[in-house]
Amino acid sequence: MTTTGPRVRIAPSPTGEPHVGTAYIALFNYLFAKKHGGTFILRIEDTDATRSTLEFEQKVLDALKWTGLSWSEGPDVGGPYGPYRQSDRKAMYQPYGQELLDKGHAFRCFCTPERLEQMREAQRAAGKPPKYDGLCLNLKAEEVTSRMAAGEATVIRMKIPTEGNCEFHDGVYGDVSIPWDSVDMQVLIKADGMPTYHMANVIDDHLMKITHVARGEEWLASVPKHILLYRYFGWEQPVFMHLSLMRNADKSKLSKRKNPTSISYYSALGYLPEALMNFLGLFFVQIPEGEEMLTMDELTEKFDPDNLSKAGAIFDIQKLDWLNGRWIREKLSPEDFIARTLEWASENSRLTEGLKLSQSRISKLGELPGLAGFLLSNDVGLTPASFAGLKTSPAETLEILQTVQADLEKMIEWNVESIDAELRAISDKLGKKLRVVTPPLFVAVSGSSRSLPLFDSMALLGRSVVRQRLKIAATVVASMVGSGT
């Protein structure tokens, strides 16, 4: 990729398992840069210090590398406009906040979280959309100075026009008009000195010379805030393109509550990255039926950003399975297939660590598939009979599965020690002994009551696979509760 032409970026937040929607947006930007001889950049947006972790950042890097995408600038490869991690750029944002205050485009707000929550509750009760009511908008300079001197916590908020509409052209939606009175007085600099997403996003895009901002349609409503910041600073704004969200077949938003959405889940189940990117790339091309199998070079050639659908990209798992099967059968030589299979089985050390855990539990090597096969299986075949031998009732089993699933979602680290500690804490919360809580989990993750050590198995399977198995298990047990079995 040359350094001339458009500059585009993907800017994920490292707050959880990387979503296939991130790969979808990243692929669009990558193809856009490749098609137009531009530069594709990776930036880590970790302004949410309470949820962002280096572990999740590494997962983002690993997941995007697995897809086959590469970037010219980023936190791991450097570049002329770094740092490429927002937390490393913290000192850059403060002067811009002060500039907006000096120009009269922003104001200091001293409202406490408690006061803001009461305000929002009152607005919701009145049937109004919650937004800042402007209490601190016209404070006198002397009061601001004295309250800051007294050590009161303060944020910087942006001023919003009171009349008219924000009108702009979007590369997908065309001409858009959003009333200014629907736009909130956004916090720009938080009390801890970190910028909010909106502030950092605009400043970074400007300083990194981003020419085109392509992202999910959920950000369309935020464009007025971003345009206003470009105007306040006197900067040229980029071209905006808001891509339709990925949706389930029933048109609902693709979310992990309904279906597996993590890139790591599809990697763990043995999808080929080429097939997944081929599948996602079909949303950006116009092709006749029968020509669906496309390499990255072929996707680039047929890439058509001027004819994108607003209807929503349907994540059709059957079509992905069909494409993946074709890639395995038609694109891999026998040698490639064997190499890919071994590489997949070795991912996250599942095979080697699984074998180590199995050694003391077998008397014949032929017992290995039955004991450790669940580590490599797509589906462990759960049925009501799988849970019939447990000492807990179906209702108790369901409570355990649902509580564990919800609490594991909140875990920052995913390893044997953290899983052990979390399950012990869950047992205490449920008022049950650990030996009562673990048997349903054994069955849920392995399909059997006799298996490898639970905590080790969960660590090897990974967060996204365990999440899905617990979800399936809860559905099976819920049917038992409903039928009274």
Secondary structure, 3 states (H helix, E strand, C coil): CCCCCCEEEECCCCCCCCEHHHHHHHHHHHHHHHHCCCEEEECECCCCCCCCCHHHHHHHHHHHHHCCCCCCEECCCECCCCCCEHHHHHHHHHHHHHHHHHCCCEEEECCCHHHHHHHHHHHHHCCCCCCCCCCCCCCCHHHHHHHHHCCCCCEEEECCCCCCEEEEEECCCEEEEEEHHHCCCCEEECCCCCECHHHHHHHHHHHCCCCEEEEEHHHHHHHHHHHHHHHHHCCCCCEEEEECCEECCCCCECCCCCCCCEHHHHHHCCCCHHHHHHHHHHHHECCCCCCCCCCHHHHHHHECCCCCCCCCEECCHHHHHHHHHHHHHHHCCHHHHHHHHHHHHHHHHHHHHHHHHHHHHCCCHHHHHHHHHHHCCCCCCCCHHHHCCCCCCHHHHHHHHHHHHHHHHCCCCCCHHHHHHHHHHHHHHHCCCHHHHHHHHHHHHHCCCCCCCHHHHHHHHCHHHHHHHHHHHHHHHHHHHHHCC
